[in-house]
C-alpha cells in the first residue's frame, strides 16, 4: 500500500505519519499523549491521515485529529513541534523509527535471504576481491570460477600458471587485465613467502594481527580485511563497502565527511552499541545493506518511493520533490 507524500511549507509535511507520532511521543509528556486515547498513535495512525501538517488536520473532522488539535492548544510543546523542519523532525523520530535490528528485518523482508560469496577461507576471499573491477557480481563470479576450474584457487597453482592462461580470464574482469594478473601473482607470492602457502593460519592469530596480515594484499584495506574476516567467522563490528555505508549515513547513522575513512569510522562508532555479536547475523546485515544500496538506495537517483525504510530515512525526508512513500 502507498500513501501520498507531498512537500508543504508547514514544516511537519513531507513526512511519514509514523515519524510524526514518534516525534510527538518524544516531545510531549505522557499525560498529554494519554488524552488522545490508545488508537491515535497506534502504529503511527494519526486519524488515517498521512499528511499531518496543521492545515490538513484542521480540515479533518474525525475524532482523532480533533483530539490532536486540542492537544496543540493545550500543550506548549506541540507548537515547538509544528515549527520544526521535516529534517529535524526526522532526526527526532529516527531512533524510534528503525533500530538496527528492525532495519535488517525490513531489508530481509524485501530481498530475502542474502547470498554469501562462493569463496571460502582467506585466500579465496582475497582472490574474490581481486577478480574484477567495477563490474556486476555475475561477472566477478564468472572470473572467480574460471580461476577455480582452469587454474586452481591456491597459491602454488596461480604462481606457476602461464600468462596465456591467466590473461584471458583477467580480461573478463574489466580494464587493465595485465595489472590484474600481476595482482593475482602478488597474492600468491605473499601467501607462499610469508604464510608458507597457508593463509588460513591468520585465523588463529588475534584479530588485529589477522587484519594487519590481510592488508598486505593488493586492494585490501581496513574494510576489505574486516569483511574477509567476517566471512571467515571472525567478527569485530560491521564492515561496510560503499553501498552499505551510503544506506546507513542516509538513515542517520554517523556523519558524512569529506574523508571516506572518517565517514566509515563515524558510522562504525554510531553502530557499535546496536550491533549483534553473531558473525552470521553481521554477515547477513552486511549483505542486505549492500544489496539495498545497489538496488534502491543508489548513489544517484535513489528510488525512495520504492524503499521499505524510507519512513525512517533522513535523506528521504530532505528531498524536495514529492513522491509516494511505501508503508510497511
KOLRO-162132 format. One record per residue (C-alpha): residue number from 1; y, z, x; residue in one letter. Coordinates in steps of 0.2 Angstrom, whole numbers, plus 2048, in hexadecimal, padded with zeros to 3 digits. Each point is the difference from the previous one (the first is absolute). Layout:
<voke k="NUM" py="Y" pz="Z" px="X" r="A"/>
...
***
This chain:
<voke k="1" py="800" pz="800" px="800" r="X"/>
<voke k="2" py="812" pz="7FC" px="806" r="X"/>
<voke k="3" py="810" pz="808" px="7FB" r="X"/>
<voke k="4" py="811" pz="7F8" px="802" r="X"/>
<voke k="5" py="809" pz="806" px="810" r="X"/>
<voke k="6" py="812" pz="7FB" px="801" r="X"/>
<voke k="7" py="810" pz="805" px="80A" r="X"/>
<voke k="8" py="80E" pz="80A" px="7F8" r="X"/>
<voke k="9" py="810" pz="806" px="806" r="X"/>
<voke k="10" py="7FC" pz="811" px="7F8" r="X"/>
<voke k="11" py="7F7" pz="806" px="80F" r="X"/>
<voke k="12" py="7F0" pz="807" px="7F9" r="X"/>
<voke k="13" py="7FB" pz="7EE" px="7FB" r="X"/>
<voke k="14" py="7F5" pz="7F4" px="80A" r="X"/>
<voke k="15" py="7F3" pz="80E" px="801" r="X"/>
<voke k="16" py="7EF" pz="804" px="7FA" r="X"/>
<voke k="17" py="800" pz="80D" px="7F2" r="X"/>
<voke k="18" py="7F3" pz="80A" px="809" r="X"/>
<voke k="19" py="80C" pz="802" px="80F" r="X"/>
<voke k="20" py="80E" pz="806" px="7F4" r="X"/>
<voke k="21" py="7F5" pz="80D" px="7F8" r="X"/>
<voke k="22" py="7FA" pz="806" px="812" r="X"/>
<voke k="23" py="812" pz="801" px="806" r="X"/>
<voke k="24" py="805" pz="80A" px="7F0" r="X"/>
<voke k="25" py="7F2" pz="80C" px="803" r="X"/>
<voke k="26" py="806" pz="802" px="812" r="X"/>
<voke k="27" py="813" pz="803" px="7FB" r="X"/>
<voke k="28" py="7FF" pz="80A" px="7F0" r="X"/>
<voke k="29" py="7FA" pz="812" px="7FD" r="X"/>
<voke k="30" py="7F0" pz="802" px="7F7" r="X"/>
<voke k="31" py="808" pz="808" px="7F1" r="X"/>
<voke k="32" py="80A" pz="7F0" px="7FD" r="X"/>
<voke k="33" py="7F1" pz="7F5" px="802" r="X"/>
<voke k="34" py="7F7" pz="80A" px="7F3" r="X"/>
<voke k="35" py="80C" pz="7FC" px="7F3" r="X"/>
<voke k="36" py="7FA" pz="7EE" px="7FF" r="X"/>
<voke k="37" py="7EE" pz="805" px="7FB" r="X"/>
<voke k="38" py="7F0" pz="7FB" px="809" r="X"/>
<voke k="39" py="800" pz="7EE" px="7FB" r="X"/>
<voke k="40" py="811" pz="7FA" px="808" r="X"/>
<voke k="41" py="7FC" pz="801" px="812" r="X"/>
<voke k="42" py="7ED" pz="7FD" px="7FE" r="X"/>
<voke k="43" py="7FB" pz="7F2" px="80C" r="X"/>
<voke k="44" py="812" pz="7FB" px="802" r="X"/>
<voke k="45" py="802" pz="7FC" px="7EE" r="X"/>
<voke k="46" py="813" pz="802" px="7FB" r="X"/>
<voke k="47" py="7FE" pz="7FB" px="7EE" r="X"/>
<voke k="48" py="7F6" pz="7F0" px="805" r="X"/>
<voke k="49" py="811" pz="7FA" px="807" r="X"/>
<voke k="50" py="7FE" pz="7F7" px="811" r="X"/>
<voke k="51" py="812" pz="7FE" px="804" r="X"/>
<voke k="52" py="807" pz="812" px="800" r="X"/>
<voke k="53" py="813" pz="7FD" px="803" r="X"/>
<voke k="54" py="80B" pz="80B" px="7F5" r="X"/>
<voke k="55" py="806" pz="7F1" px="7F5" r="X"/>
<voke k="56" py="7EE" pz="7FB" px="7FC" r="X"/>
<voke k="57" py="7FC" pz="812" px="7FB" r="X"/>
<voke k="58" py="80F" pz="801" px="7F5" r="X"/>
<voke k="59" py="7FA" pz="7F1" px="7F6" r="X"/>
<voke k="60" py="7EF" pz="807" px="7FD" r="X"/>
<voke k="61" py="7FD" pz="80B" px="7F1" r="X"/>
<voke k="62" py="7EF" pz="808" px="804" r="X"/>
<voke k="63" py="7FE" pz="812" px="801" r="X"/>
<voke k="64" py="7FC" pz="800" px="813" r="X"/>
<voke k="65" py="810" pz="7F7" px="806" r="X"/>
<voke k="66" py="80A" pz="80B" px="7F4" r="X"/>
<voke k="67" py="7F9" pz="80F" px="808" r="X"/>
<voke k="68" py="804" pz="7F9" px="811" r="X"/>
<voke k="69" py="812" pz="7FD" px="7FB" r="X"/>
<voke k="70" py="802" pz="812" px="7FA" r="X"/>
<voke k="71" py="7FA" pz="805" px="811" r="X"/>
<voke k="72" py="80D" pz="7F5" px="808" r="X"/>
<voke k="73" py="80D" pz="809" px="7F6" r="X"/>
<voke k="74" py="7FA" pz="811" px="803" r="X"/>
<voke k="75" py="7FA" pz="800" px="813" r="X"/>
<voke k="76" py="80D" pz="7FE" px="80E" r="X"/>
<voke k="77" py="7F3" pz="7F8" px="80B" r="X"/>
<voke k="78" py="7FC" pz="7F1" px="7F6" r="X"/>
<voke k="79" py="811" pz="7F8" px="802" r="X"/>
<voke k="80" py="7FD" pz="801" px="813" r="X"/>
<voke k="81" py="7F0" pz="7F6" px="7FD" r="X"/>
<voke k="82" py="809" pz="7F3" px="7F6" r="X"/>
<voke k="83" py="80C" pz="7FD" px="80E" r="X"/>
<voke k="84" py="7F2" pz="7FE" px="80D" r="X"/>
<voke k="85" py="7FD" pz="7EE" px="806" r="X"/>
<voke k="86" py="7EF" pz="7F9" px="7FC" r="X"/>
<voke k="87" py="7FC" pz="801" px="813" r="X"/>
<voke k="88" py="804" pz="813" px="801" r="X"/>
<voke k="89" py="7F6" pz="803" px="7F0" r="X"/>
<voke k="90" py="7F1" pz="7F7" px="807" r="X"/>
<voke k="91" py="801" pz="80B" px="810" r="X"/>
<voke k="92" py="800" pz="80F" px="7F5" r="X"/>
<voke k="93" py="7F1" pz="7FB" px="7F6" r="X"/>
<voke k="94" py="7F6" pz="7F8" px="80E" r="X"/>
<voke k="95" py="7F7" pz="80F" px="806" r="X"/>
<voke k="96" py="7FA" pz="803" px="7EE" r="X"/>
<voke k="97" py="7FD" pz="7EE" px="7FC" r="X"/>
<voke k="98" py="7F2" pz="7FC" px="80D" r="X"/>
<voke k="99" py="7F9" pz="80C" px="80C" r="X"/>
<voke k="100" py="7F6" pz="7F7" px="80E" r="X"/>
<voke k="101" py="7EF" pz="802" px="7F8" r="X"/>
<voke k="102" py="807" pz="7FA" px="7EF" r="X"/>
<voke k="103" py="807" pz="7F1" px="809" r="X"/>
<voke k="104" py="7EF" pz="7FC" px="808" r="X"/>
<voke k="105" py="7F7" pz="802" px="7EF" r="X"/>
<voke k="106" py="80C" pz="7F3" px="7F8" r="X"/>
<voke k="107" py="7FE" pz="7F4" px="80E" r="X"/>
<voke k="108" py="7ED" pz="801" px="7FF" r="X"/>
<voke k="109" py="801" pz="7FD" px="7ED" r="X"/>
<voke k="110" py="80A" pz="7F1" px="804" r="X"/>
<voke k="111" py="7F6" pz="7F8" px="80E" r="X"/>
<voke k="112" py="7EF" pz="808" px="7FF" r="X"/>
<voke k="113" py="7F6" pz="807" px="80F" r="X"/>
<voke k="114" py="808" pz="7F9" px="810" r="X"/>
<voke k="115" py="7F5" pz="7F7" px="80C" r="X"/>
<voke k="116" py="800" pz="807" px="812" r="X"/>
<voke k="117" py="800" pz="7F4" px="80F" r="X"/>
<voke k="118" py="7EE" pz="7FA" px="805" r="X"/>
<voke k="119" py="803" pz="806" px="812" r="X"/>
<voke k="120" py="7F6" pz="80F" px="805" r="X"/>
<voke k="121" py="805" pz="80C" px="80F" r="X"/>
<voke k="122" py="80F" pz="7FF" px="80B" r="X"/>
<voke k="123" py="7FC" pz="7F0" px="80A" r="X"/>
<voke k="124" py="7FD" pz="7F6" px="7F0" r="X"/>
<voke k="125" py="810" pz="807" px="7F8" r="X"/>
<voke k="126" py="80A" pz="7FC" px="80F" r="X"/>
<voke k="127" py="7F9" pz="7EE" px="800" r="X"/>
<voke k="128" py="804" pz="7FF" px="7ED" r="X"/>
<voke k="129" py="812" pz="805" px="803" r="X"/>
<voke k="130" py="801" pz="7F2" px="80D" r="X"/>
<voke k="131" py="7F6" pz="7F2" px="7F6" r="X"/>
<voke k="132" py="80F" pz="7F7" px="7FA" r="X"/>
<voke k="133" py="813" pz="801" px="7FD" r="X"/>
<voke k="134" py="80A" pz="7FF" px="7F0" r="X"/>
<voke k="135" py="7F2" pz="7F9" px="7F6" r="X"/>
<voke k="136" py="7F7" pz="805" px="7F0" r="X"/>
<voke k="137" py="7F1" pz="80C" px="801" r="X"/>
<voke k="138" py="7F4" pz="7F3" px="7FC" r="X"/>
<voke k="139" py="805" pz="7F6" px="810" r="X"/>
<voke k="140" py="7FF" pz="810" px="80A" r="X"/>
<voke k="141" py="7EE" pz="803" px="7F9" r="X"/>
<voke k="142" py="7FB" pz="7EE" px="804" r="X"/>
<voke k="143" py="806" pz="802" px="813" r="X"/>
<voke k="144" py="7F8" pz="811" px="801" r="X"/>
<voke k="145" py="7EF" pz="7FB" px="7F9" r="X"/>
<voke k="146" py="801" pz="7F0" px="80B" r="X"/>
<voke k="147" py="801" pz="80B" px="80F" r="X"/>
<voke k="148" py="7F1" pz="80B" px="7FA" r="X"/>
<voke k="149" py="7F5" pz="7F1" px="7FD" r="X"/>
<voke k="150" py="805" pz="7F4" px="80D" r="X"/>
<voke k="151" py="804" pz="80C" px="80F" r="X"/>
<voke k="152" py="7FB" pz="812" px="7FC" r="X"/>
<voke k="153" py="80C" pz="80E" px="7FC" r="X"/>
<voke k="154" py="7FD" pz="80A" px="810" r="X"/>
<voke k="155" py="80A" pz="801" px="810" r="X"/>
<voke k="156" py="7F3" pz="7F7" px="80B" r="X"/>
<voke k="157" py="7FE" pz="7F1" px="7F5" r="X"/>
<voke k="158" py="812" pz="7FD" px="7FE" r="X"/>
<voke k="159" py="804" pz="802" px="812" r="X"/>
<voke k="160" py="7F3" pz="7F4" px="805" r="X"/>
<voke k="161" py="803" pz="7F3" px="7F2" r="X"/>
<voke k="162" py="808" pz="7EF" px="806" r="X"/>
<voke k="163" py="811" pz="7FB" px="7FA" r="X"/>
<voke k="164" py="7F8" pz="7F1" px="7F7" r="X"/>
<voke k="165" py="7F7" pz="80C" px="7F5" r="X"/>
<voke k="166" py="80F" pz="80D" px="7FD" r="X"/>
<voke k="167" py="80E" pz="7F3" px="7FF" r="X"/>
<voke k="168" py="7FB" pz="7F8" px="7EF" r="X"/>
<voke k="169" py="7FE" pz="810" px="7F8" r="X"/>
<voke k="170" py="811" pz="806" px="807" r="X"/>
<voke k="171" py="808" pz="7F1" px="7F9" r="X"/>
<voke k="172" py="7FA" pz="805" px="7EE" r="X"/>
<voke k="173" py="80A" pz="810" px="803" r="X"/>
<voke k="174" py="811" pz="7F8" px="800" r="X"/>
<voke k="175" py="80D" pz="7FC" px="80D" r="X"/>
<voke k="176" py="7FE" pz="802" px="813" r="X"/>
<voke k="177" py="7ED" pz="800" px="800" r="X"/>
<voke k="178" py="800" pz="801" px="814" r="X"/>
<voke k="179" py="808" pz="811" px="7FF" r="X"/>
<voke k="180" py="7F4" pz="805" px="7F3" r="X"/>
<voke k="181" py="7F1" pz="7FC" px="80C" r="X"/>
<voke k="182" py="809" pz="809" px="80E" r="X"/>
<voke k="183" py="801" pz="80F" px="7F5" r="X"/>
<voke k="184" py="7EE" pz="800" px="7FB" r="X"/>
<voke k="185" py="7FB" pz="7FF" px="812" r="X"/>
<voke k="186" py="80C" pz="80E" px="804" r="X"/>
<voke k="187" py="7F8" pz="80B" px="7F2" r="X"/>
<voke k="188" py="7EF" pz="7FD" px="808" r="X"/>
<voke k="189" py="806" pz="803" px="812" r="X"/>
<voke k="190" py="808" pz="811" px="7FB" r="X"/>
<voke k="191" py="7F1" pz="805" px="7F6" r="X"/>
<voke k="192" py="7F4" pz="7FC" px="80F" r="X"/>
<voke k="193" py="80B" pz="807" px="80E" r="X"/>
<voke k="194" py="806" pz="810" px="7F8" r="X"/>
<voke k="195" py="7F3" pz="804" px="7F3" r="X"/>
<voke k="196" py="7F0" pz="7F9" px="808" r="X"/>
<voke k="197" py="7FF" pz="7F4" px="7F1" r="X"/>
<voke k="198" py="7FF" pz="80E" px="7F4" r="X"/>
<voke k="199" py="810" pz="802" px="7F6" r="X"/>
<voke k="200" py="7F8" pz="80C" px="7F4" r="X"/>
<voke k="201" py="801" pz="80D" px="80D" r="X"/>
<voke k="202" py="812" pz="803" px="7FC" r="X"/>
<voke k="203" py="7FB" pz="807" px="7EF" r="X"/>
<voke k="204" py="7F9" pz="80F" px="809" r="X"/>
<voke k="205" py="811" pz="804" px="808" r="X"/>
<voke k="206" py="80E" pz="80A" px="7F8" r="X"/>
<voke k="207" py="80B" pz="7F6" px="7F4" r="X"/>
<voke k="208" py="80F" pz="7FE" px="80C" r="X"/>
<voke k="209" py="7F5" pz="7F9" px="80E" r="X"/>
<voke k="210" py="7F7" pz="7F4" px="7F5" r="X"/>
<voke k="211" py="810" pz="7F9" px="7F9" r="X"/>
<voke k="212" py="807" pz="7FF" px="812" r="X"/>
<voke k="213" py="7F0" pz="7F6" px="805" r="X"/>
<voke k="214" py="802" pz="7F4" px="7F2" r="X"/>
<voke k="215" py="812" pz="7FC" px="804" r="X"/>
<voke k="216" py="7FB" pz="7F8" px="810" r="X"/>
<voke k="217" py="7F9" pz="7F1" px="7F6" r="X"/>
<voke k="218" py="80B" pz="7F1" px="7FC" r="X"/>
<voke k="219" py="80B" pz="802" px="7F0" r="X"/>
<voke k="220" py="7FA" pz="811" px="7FD" r="X"/>
<voke k="221" py="80E" pz="80D" px="7FD" r="X"/>
<voke k="222" py="800" pz="811" px="7F8" r="X"/>
<voke k="223" py="7FD" pz="7F9" px="7EE" r="X"/>
<voke k="224" py="7F2" pz="7F5" px="806" r="X"/>
<voke k="225" py="7F8" pz="80D" px="80A" r="X"/>
<voke k="226" py="801" pz="80D" px="7F1" r="X"/>
<voke k="227" py="7F9" pz="7F3" px="7F4" r="X"/>
<voke k="228" py="7F1" pz="7FC" px="80C" r="X"/>
<voke k="229" py="7FC" pz="812" px="801" r="X"/>
<voke k="230" py="802" pz="803" px="7EE" r="X"/>
<voke k="231" py="7F3" pz="7F2" px="7FC" r="X"/>
<voke k="232" py="7F5" pz="808" px="80D" r="X"/>
<voke k="233" py="801" pz="810" px="7F6" r="X"/>
<voke k="234" py="80C" pz="809" px="80B" r="X"/>
<voke k="235" py="810" pz="804" px="7F7" r="X"/>
<voke k="236" py="811" pz="809" px="804" r="X"/>
<voke k="237" py="80C" pz="7FB" px="7F2" r="X"/>
<voke k="238" py="802" pz="7EF" px="7F7" r="X"/>
<voke k="239" py="802" pz="7F0" px="80B" r="X"/>
<voke k="240" py="80B" pz="7F3" px="7F8" r="X"/>
<voke k="241" py="803" pz="7ED" px="804" r="X"/>
<voke k="242" py="810" pz="7F7" px="7FA" r="X"/>
<voke k="243" py="7FA" pz="7FE" px="7EE" r="X"/>
<voke k="244" py="7FB" pz="812" px="7FD" r="X"/>
<voke k="245" py="810" pz="806" px="808" r="X"/>
<voke k="246" py="80B" pz="7F6" px="7F5" r="X"/>
<voke k="247" py="7F7" pz="806" px="7F0" r="X"/>
<voke k="248" py="802" pz="812" px="805" r="X"/>
<voke k="249" py="813" pz="7FF" px="806" r="X"/>
<voke k="250" py="804" pz="7F7" px="7EF" r="X"/>
<voke k="251" py="7F8" pz="80E" px="7F7" r="X"/>
<voke k="252" py="80B" pz="80C" px="809" r="X"/>
<voke k="253" py="7F4" pz="807" px="80E" r="X"/>
<voke k="254" py="80A" pz="802" px="810" r="X"/>
<voke k="255" py="80F" pz="7F6" px="805" r="X"/>
<voke k="256" py="803" pz="7EE" px="804" r="X"/>
<voke k="257" py="808" pz="7FF" px="812" r="X"/>
<voke k="258" py="804" pz="7F2" px="80B" r="X"/>
<voke k="259" py="7F2" pz="804" px="80C" r="X"/>
<voke k="260" py="7EF" pz="7FC" px="7F9" r="X"/>
<voke k="261" py="7F8" pz="80F" px="80A" r="X"/>
<voke k="262" py="80D" pz="80C" px="7F9" r="X"/>
<voke k="263" py="7FD" pz="7FA" px="7EE" r="X"/>
<voke k="264" py="7ED" pz="802" px="803" r="X"/>
<voke k="265" py="802" pz="812" px="807" r="X"/>
<voke k="266" py="80B" pz="804" px="7F1" r="X"/>
<voke k="267" py="7F4" pz="7FB" px="7F3" r="X"/>
<voke k="268" py="7F1" pz="808" px="80A" r="X"/>
<voke k="269" py="80A" pz="811" px="800" r="X"/>
<voke k="270" py="804" pz="7FF" px="7ED" r="X"/>
<voke k="271" py="7EE" pz="7FC" px="7FC" r="X"/>
<voke k="272" py="7F8" pz="80D" px="80A" r="X"/>
<voke k="273" py="7FF" pz="80E" px="7F4" r="X"/>
<voke k="274" py="7FA" pz="7F5" px="7F2" r="X"/>
<voke k="275" py="7F2" pz="7F7" px="809" r="X"/>
<voke k="276" py="7ED" pz="803" px="7FD" r="X"/>
<voke k="277" py="7F6" pz="805" px="80F" r="X"/>
<voke k="278" py="7F1" pz="7F5" px="7FD" r="X"/>
<voke k="279" py="800" pz="7F1" px="80B" r="X"/>
<voke k="280" py="7F8" pz="7F6" px="7F2" r="X"/>
<voke k="281" py="80E" pz="804" px="7F4" r="X"/>
<voke k="282" py="80D" pz="7FC" px="80D" r="X"/>
<voke k="283" py="7F8" pz="7EF" px="804" r="X"/>
<voke k="284" py="7FF" pz="7FC" px="7ED" r="X"/>
<voke k="285" py="813" pz="805" px="7FF" r="X"/>
<voke k="286" py="804" pz="7F5" px="80F" r="X"/>
<voke k="287" py="7F7" pz="7F1" px="7F9" r="X"/>
<voke k="288" py="808" pz="802" px="7EE" r="X"/>
<voke k="289" py="811" pz="802" px="807" r="X"/>
<voke k="290" py="7FE" pz="7F0" px="80B" r="X"/>
<voke k="291" py="7F9" pz="7F6" px="7F1" r="X"/>
<voke k="292" py="80F" pz="805" px="7F5" r="X"/>
<voke k="293" py="80C" pz="7FB" px="80D" r="X"/>
<voke k="294" py="7F8" pz="7EF" px="802" r="X"/>
<voke k="295" py="7FE" pz="7FD" px="7ED" r="X"/>
<voke k="296" py="80F" pz="807" px="7F7" r="X"/>
<voke k="297" py="80B" pz="80B" px="80B" r="X"/>
<voke k="298" py="804" pz="7F1" px="80B" r="X"/>
<voke k="299" py="80E" pz="800" px="80D" r="X"/>
<voke k="300" py="809" pz="7F2" px="7F7" r="X"/>
<voke k="301" py="800" pz="7FE" px="7ED" r="X"/>
<voke k="302" py="7F5" pz="80F" px="7FC" r="X"/>
<voke k="303" py="7F8" pz="7FF" px="7EE" r="X"/>
<voke k="304" py="807" pz="810" px="7FA" r="X"/>
<voke k="305" py="7FD" pz="7FB" px="7EE" r="X"/>
<voke k="306" py="7ED" pz="7FF" px="803" r="X"/>
<voke k="307" py="800" pz="810" px="80B" r="X"/>
<voke k="308" py="7F5" pz="80F" px="7FA" r="X"/>
<voke k="309" py="80B" pz="80D" px="808" r="X"/>
<voke k="310" py="811" pz="7F8" px="7FD" r="X"/>
<voke k="311" py="805" pz="80F" px="7F5" r="X"/>
<voke k="312" py="800" pz="80B" px="80F" r="X"/>
<voke k="313" py="808" pz="7F4" px="80C" r="X"/>
<voke k="314" py="811" pz="803" px="808" r="X"/>
<voke k="315" py="801" pz="7ED" px="805" r="X"/>
<voke k="316" py="7FC" pz="7FA" px="7EE" r="X"/>
<voke k="317" py="80D" pz="80C" px="7F9" r="X"/>
<voke k="318" py="80E" pz="7F9" px="80B" r="X"/>
<voke k="319" py="7FD" pz="7EE" px="7FC" r="X"/>
<voke k="320" py="80E" pz="7F9" px="7F6" r="X"/>
<voke k="321" py="7F8" pz="7F2" px="7F6" r="X"/>
<voke k="322" py="7F7" pz="804" px="7F0" r="X"/>
<voke k="323" py="7ED" pz="800" px="7FF" r="X"/>
<voke k="324" py="7F2" pz="806" px="7F6" r="X"/>
<voke k="325" py="7F7" pz="80F" px="806" r="X"/>
<voke k="326" py="7EE" pz="803" px="7FE" r="X"/>
<voke k="327" py="7FA" pz="810" px="7F8" r="X"/>
<voke k="328" py="7F0" pz="809" px="805" r="X"/>
***
